[in-house]
């Protein structure tokens, strides 16, 4: 701090856009969270657990961004709910995009034919701001928790009686199921 100044001097580290890669971003995250070096697996992905959420980091297809994602839940096998799941995702994406930097997608595994709701955020390597990446991670967790709350059936809620009025009975087709 300078004499007579109440504001600390902040050192901002600038990064070379040409050398910024998945490995340098992950290296900085590793240092910040004091993670072991062998945390990146053979698929060039890194998985960490934050507040009980598994967060996966992987390089984007273009090589210019980092994809950060977490699974919000697994869809039921009931095909009758497919339309509602898609509608819920679309509505959720509208609200997420207005206030957040994340998007919810329906990810279908071709091998097991199961579908998962995945919340994804993107971090461009040329942004050079670790705070933006940390904000994206926290945004991702918040979005996943919000989506889990939206898709939890009313009958599993502690406030089931408050969730619906007596004149409007809950219809089975209005319930979205996720398996944890």
C-alpha positions as a Markdown table, in Angstrom:
| # | Residue | x | y | z |
|---|---|---|---|---|
| 1 | Unk | 0.0 | 0.0 | 0.0 |
| 2 | Unk | 1.2 | 3.5 | -0.8 |
| 3 | Unk | 1.4 | 6.0 | 2.0 |
| 4 | Unk | -1.9 | 7.9 | 2.4 |
| 5 | Unk | -3.8 | 5.4 | 0.2 |
| 6 | Unk | -6.5 | 3.2 | 1.4 |
| 7 | Unk | -6.5 | 0.9 | -1.7 |
| 8 | Unk | -4.0 | -2.0 | -2.0 |
| 9 | Unk | -2.0 | -2.3 | -5.2 |
| 10 | Unk | -3.2 | -5.2 | -7.2 |
| 11 | Unk | -0.9 | -7.1 | -9.5 |
| 12 | Unk | -2.8 | -8.3 | -12.6 |
| 13 | Unk | -0.9 | -11.0 | -14.5 |
| 14 | Unk | -1.3 | -10.9 | -18.3 |
| 15 | Unk | -1.3 | -14.0 | -20.4 |
| 16 | Unk | -0.1 | -14.6 | -23.9 |
| 17 | Unk | -3.1 | -15.6 | -26.0 |
| 18 | Unk | -1.0 | -17.8 | -28.2 |
| 19 | Unk | 0.2 | -20.0 | -25.3 |
| 20 | Unk | -3.0 | -20.1 | -23.3 |
| 21 | Unk | -4.3 | -23.7 | -23.5 |
| 22 | Unk | -6.3 | -26.2 | -21.6 |
| 23 | Unk | -3.2 | -27.4 | -19.7 |
| 24 | Unk | -2.2 | -23.9 | -18.6 |
| 25 | Unk | -5.7 | -23.0 | -17.4 |
| 26 | Unk | -5.9 | -26.4 | -15.5 |
| 27 | Unk | -2.4 | -25.8 | -14.1 |
| 28 | Unk | -3.5 | -22.5 | -12.6 |
| 29 | Unk | -6.7 | -24.1 | -11.2 |
| 30 | Unk | -4.6 | -26.9 | -9.7 |
| 31 | Unk | -2.3 | -24.4 | -8.0 |
| 32 | Unk | -5.3 | -22.3 | -6.7 |
| 33 | Unk | -7.1 | -25.3 | -5.3 |
| 34 | Unk | -3.9 | -27.2 | -4.4 |
| 35 | Unk | -4.9 | -30.3 | -6.4 |
| 36 | Unk | -2.4 | -33.1 | -7.4 |
| 37 | Unk | -0.7 | -33.0 | -10.7 |
| 38 | Unk | -2.1 | -36.3 | -11.9 |
| 39 | Unk | -5.7 | -35.0 | -11.8 |
| 40 | Unk | -6.1 | -34.8 | -15.7 |
| 41 | Unk | -7.1 | -38.2 | -17.0 |
| 42 | Unk | -6.2 | -39.9 | -20.3 |
| 43 | Unk | -9.3 | -38.4 | -22.0 |
| 44 | Unk | -7.9 | -34.9 | -21.3 |
| 45 | Unk | -10.5 | -34.3 | -18.7 |
| 46 | Unk | -10.3 | -33.1 | -15.1 |
| 47 | Unk | -13.0 | -33.9 | -12.6 |
| 48 | Unk | -13.2 | -32.2 | -9.2 |
| 49 | Unk | -16.0 | -32.2 | -6.6 |
| 50 | Unk | -17.3 | -28.9 | -5.4 |
| 51 | Unk | -20.2 | -28.8 | -2.9 |
| 52 | Unk | -21.1 | -32.4 | -3.7 |
| 53 | Unk | -21.2 | -31.7 | -7.4 |
| 54 | Unk | -18.8 | -33.4 | -9.8 |
| 55 | Unk | -17.5 | -30.7 | -12.1 |
| 56 | Unk | -15.8 | -31.9 | -15.3 |
| 57 | Unk | -13.3 | -29.7 | -17.2 |
| 58 | Unk | -12.4 | -30.6 | -20.8 |
| 59 | Unk | -11.0 | -28.8 | -23.8 |
| 60 | Unk | -13.5 | -27.5 | -26.4 |
| 61 | Unk | -13.5 | -28.8 | -30.0 |
| 62 | Unk | -12.2 | -25.5 | -31.4 |
| 63 | Unk | -9.2 | -25.5 | -29.0 |
| 64 | Unk | -10.1 | -22.0 | -27.9 |
| 65 | Unk | -12.4 | -22.7 | -24.9 |
| 66 | Unk | -12.7 | -24.8 | -21.8 |
| 67 | Unk | -16.0 | -26.6 | -21.3 |
| 68 | Unk | -17.1 | -26.9 | -17.7 |
| 69 | Unk | -20.1 | -29.2 | -17.0 |
| 70 | Unk | -21.9 | -31.1 | -14.3 |
| 71 | Unk | -24.8 | -33.6 | -14.4 |
| 72 | Unk | -28.0 | -32.3 | -12.9 |
| 73 | Unk | -29.8 | -35.6 | -13.1 |
| 74 | Unk | -30.7 | -38.6 | -15.1 |
| 75 | Unk | -34.0 | -38.8 | -17.0 |
| 76 | Unk | -36.5 | -41.5 | -16.4 |
| 77 | Unk | -37.0 | -44.3 | -18.9 |
| 78 | Unk | -40.6 | -43.3 | -19.3 |
| 79 | Unk | -41.0 | -42.0 | -22.9 |
| 80 | Unk | -44.2 | -40.1 | -21.8 |
| 81 | Unk | -42.1 | -37.6 | -20.0 |
| 82 | Unk | -39.7 | -36.9 | -22.9 |
| 83 | Unk | -41.7 | -33.9 | -24.2 |
| 84 | Unk | -41.9 | -32.4 | -20.7 |
| 85 | Unk | -38.2 | -32.9 | -20.1 |
| 86 | Unk | -37.4 | -31.0 | -23.4 |
| 87 | Unk | -39.9 | -28.3 | -22.5 |
| 88 | Unk | -38.4 | -28.0 | -19.0 |
| 89 | Unk | -34.9 | -27.7 | -20.6 |
| 90 | Unk | -36.0 | -25.0 | -23.0 |
| 91 | Unk | -37.7 | -23.0 | -20.2 |
| 92 | Unk | -34.7 | -23.4 | -18.0 |
| 93 | Unk | -32.3 | -22.3 | -20.8 |
| 94 | Unk | -34.3 | -19.2 | -21.3 |
| 95 | Unk | -34.0 | -18.3 | -17.6 |
| 96 | Unk | -30.4 | -19.4 | -17.4 |
| 97 | Unk | -29.3 | -17.4 | -20.4 |
| 98 | Unk | -30.9 | -14.2 | -19.1 |
| 99 | Unk | -29.0 | -14.3 | -15.8 |
| 100 | Unk | -26.2 | -16.8 | -16.1 |
| 101 | Unk | -23.5 | -18.0 | -18.4 |
| 102 | Unk | -24.6 | -21.6 | -18.5 |
| 103 | Unk | -26.9 | -23.8 | -20.6 |
| 104 | Unk | -28.7 | -27.0 | -19.9 |
| 105 | Unk | -28.6 | -29.8 | -22.4 |
| 106 | Unk | -30.1 | -33.3 | -22.8 |
| 107 | Unk | -27.1 | -35.6 | -23.3 |
| 108 | Unk | -28.0 | -39.1 | -24.6 |
| 109 | Unk | -25.5 | -42.0 | -24.2 |
| 110 | Unk | -25.8 | -44.1 | -27.4 |
| 111 | Unk | -24.3 | -47.1 | -25.6 |
| 112 | Unk | -26.8 | -47.4 | -22.8 |
| 113 | Unk | -29.6 | -45.3 | -24.3 |
| 114 | Unk | -29.8 | -43.3 | -21.1 |
| 115 | Unk | -30.3 | -39.6 | -21.0 |
| 116 | Unk | -28.8 | -37.1 | -18.6 |
| 117 | Unk | -29.5 | -33.4 | -18.0 |
| 118 | Unk | -26.1 | -31.7 | -18.2 |
| 119 | Unk | -25.5 | -28.1 | -17.3 |
| 120 | Unk | -22.6 | -26.6 | -19.3 |
| 121 | Unk | -20.6 | -23.4 | -19.2 |
| 122 | Unk | -17.8 | -22.2 | -21.5 |
| 123 | Unk | -14.6 | -20.3 | -20.7 |
| 124 | Unk | -12.6 | -18.8 | -23.5 |
| 125 | Unk | -8.9 | -19.1 | -23.1 |
| 126 | Unk | -8.4 | -15.5 | -24.3 |
| 127 | Unk | -10.5 | -14.1 | -21.4 |
| 128 | Unk | -7.5 | -14.5 | -19.1 |
| 129 | Unk | -9.6 | -13.9 | -16.0 |
| 130 | Unk | -9.6 | -16.7 | -13.4 |
| 131 | Unk | -12.4 | -14.9 | -11.6 |
| 132 | Unk | -14.6 | -15.4 | -14.6 |
| 133 | Unk | -13.8 | -19.1 | -14.6 |
| 134 | Unk | -14.6 | -19.3 | -10.9 |
| 135 | Unk | -17.8 | -17.4 | -11.4 |
| 136 | Unk | -18.7 | -19.8 | -14.2 |
| 137 | Unk | -18.1 | -22.8 | -11.9 |
| 138 | Unk | -20.3 | -21.3 | -9.2 |
| 139 | Unk | -22.9 | -20.4 | -11.8 |
| 140 | Unk | -22.8 | -23.9 | -13.1 |
| 141 | Unk | -23.4 | -25.4 | -9.6 |
| 142 | Unk | -26.2 | -22.9 | -8.9 |
| 143 | Unk | -27.8 | -23.7 | -12.2 |
| 144 | Unk | -27.6 | -27.5 | -11.6 |
| 145 | Unk | -29.1 | -27.1 | -8.2 |
| 146 | Unk | -31.9 | -24.9 | -9.6 |
| 147 | Unk | -32.6 | -27.5 | -12.3 |
| 148 | Unk | -32.7 | -30.3 | -9.8 |
| 149 | Unk | -35.2 | -28.4 | -7.8 |
| 150 | Unk | -37.4 | -27.7 | -10.9 |
| 151 | Unk | -37.3 | -31.4 | -11.9 |
| 152 | Unk | -37.9 | -32.9 | -8.5 |
| 153 | Unk | -41.4 | -34.4 | -8.1 |
| 154 | Unk | -43.8 | -32.6 | -5.8 |
| 155 | Unk | -44.5 | -35.7 | -3.8 |
| 156 | Unk | -40.9 | -35.9 | -2.7 |
| 157 | Unk | -40.9 | -32.3 | -1.5 |
| 158 | Unk | -41.2 | -31.5 | 2.2 |
| 159 | Unk | -43.7 | -28.8 | 1.3 |
| 160 | Unk | -45.9 | -31.0 | -0.9 |
| 161 | Unk | -49.1 | -29.5 | 0.6 |
| 162 | Unk | -47.9 | -26.0 | 0.0 |
| 163 | Unk | -46.7 | -26.8 | -3.6 |
| 164 | Unk | -50.3 | -27.2 | -4.9 |
| 165 | Unk | -53.6 | -25.7 | -4.0 |
| 166 | Unk | -56.5 | -27.9 | -3.0 |
| 167 | Unk | -58.6 | -26.9 | -5.9 |
| 168 | Unk | -55.9 | -27.9 | -8.4 |
| 169 | Unk | -55.0 | -31.6 | -8.0 |
| 170 | Unk | -51.5 | -32.6 | -9.1 |
| 171 | Unk | -51.6 | -34.3 | -12.5 |
| 172 | Unk | -49.2 | -37.2 | -13.1 |
| 173 | Unk | -48.2 | -35.8 | -16.5 |
| 174 | Unk | -47.0 | -32.5 | -14.9 |
| 175 | Unk | -44.4 | -34.2 | -12.8 |
| 176 | Unk | -40.8 | -34.5 | -14.0 |
| 177 | Unk | -38.7 | -37.4 | -12.6 |
| 178 | Unk | -35.0 | -37.6 | -12.2 |
| 179 | Unk | -33.0 | -40.4 | -10.7 |
| 180 | Unk | -30.2 | -39.3 | -8.5 |
